[in-house]
Amino acid sequence: MRRICIGAVAVAFSAMPLLAAAAAETERPATREPYGIALEGFAYPYPVHLLPLVNDGEPVRMAYMDVAPAQPNGRSVVLLHGRNFPSSYWAPVIKTLSDAGYRVVVPDQIGFGKSSKPQGDLHFDTLARNTIALLDHLQIARADIVAHSLGSMLAVRIARAYPGRIAHLVLTAPIGLEDYRLYVPPTPTEKILENEDKLTADAYRKQLETNYALKLPPEQVTPFIDARFNIKGSAEYLRWLRAFVSSAQMIYREPVVHEIPLITQPTLFVMGADDHNAPGKANAPEALRPKMGQNAELAKALAAKMARGRAEVIPNTGHLVFLEAQAKYDELVLGFLAVAP
């Protein structure tokens, strides 16, 4: 199947090179330049290709970067992004892995980033099948997975459904280490749509800083704000919004914590000590909220139940641990991947 290249952007990788070309907020015009709902107008660090797929009878296209190393070691790593982030934020990790000889495949899942925004609901099983279809397309028989946040929930589903295709699993600041249905009452989709639509860019920045205990300077957070709010100028904004809200319902309705102890692959949890992110926490009864989001402790408890699980907690870091503590994160991941499964 022919790859369709839709653009390339050169990136100079320096410390924390998360789209460093983004201008400071004070230099931005009052009116946002609209992006398309497939993030047209938003730069990615490597060429982006599109894989045609069909999900629940609907034709869709899955965007991905496929980065070849200068000196291949014969292995491939798939990076799985979180809910609130385009896959471009993996730029420093892509460079680290590529420099170490890994082929690095970085998809935007359907419903996210530069991929299609479907009309139907999102499901982890469908996203897992899509990811395996991408590996088949690229003729990658077996890969390591390095995942972040929501991507870690998807990684669990892939590892469980396709165990022979996955060698190692790195779960970076994962969500889904608890069943949120035990704390948060169900919320109608229309109510979530209403709440997300009225959110402002400033409120969203504060939400990220609070929920994720961010340690990044403001200019490194700005691309995340842009990736979401410049879409509001698109004529297809409501289609994007519905897909975004569908991903929240997917997290709530399709827990994976009960499957984590059953994973057979070597698995490394890399946790930020200050990361207490728990989707839906604000909607939980006040008495239950303090019990939610004890993520580092949850990871250690789950790792102890696994055949080959291990948890590492990095002090003074939040949810974006691979950007906030890059050197330590790289050391942990490279060392873990180097050990034969």
Buried (B, 14 or more C-beta within 10 A) or exposed (E): EEBEEBEEBEBEBEEBBBBBEBEEBEEBEEEBEBBBBBBEBBBBBBBBBBBBBEBEEEEBBBBBBBBEBEEEEEBBBBBBBBBBBBBBBBBBBBBBBBBBEBBBBBBBBBBBBBBBBBBBBBBBEBBBBBBBBBBEBBEBEEBBBBBBBBBBBBBBBBBBBBEEBBBBBBBBBBBBBBEBEEBBEEBEBEEBBEEBEEEEBEEBBEEBBEBBBBBBEEBBBBBBBBBBBBBBBBEEBEBBBBBBBBBBBBBBEBBBBEBBBEBBBBBBBBBBBBBBBBBBBEBBEEEEBEEBBBBBEBBBBBBEEBEBBBBBBBEEBBBBBBBBBBEBBBEBBBEBBEEEE
